[in-house]
């Protein structure tokens, strides 16, 4: 029997590869809107971040999400990500 391969994604904050399900996906669609993708299936350019406060703080400080999504990310999105992180703890 074949072993099911677990998709790995790299966190923009710490740079570690982790299973996709353990990360939060942030998506920029064609209209330039940035959202948190809870399903992992939204269309658009995606970036992943760990569910840890250190990672989001590092990503904010070094503008890593801005670079990977090629857009300026509004403060509200960062607040939303922090809220999702706190809910998952």
BELGI-V618507 format. One line per field, one symbol per residue. psi: psi as a letter, one per 30 degrees, with the letter a starting at -180 (. if undefined). burial: b if it has 9 or more other C-alpha atoms within 8 Angstrom, else e. A space follows every 10 residues. Layout:
# BELGI-V618507
psi: ???
burial: ???
This chain:
# BELGI-V618507
psi: kkkkkkkklk kfefgkklke fflkkkkkaf fgkklkjefg gkklklkkkl hkeeeeeeee egheeeeffh lkkleeeeee eeeeeeef.
burial: eeeeeeeebb bbbeeeebbb eebbbbbbbe eeebebbeee eeeeebbbbb beeebbbbbb eeebbbeebe eebeeebbeb bbeebeeee
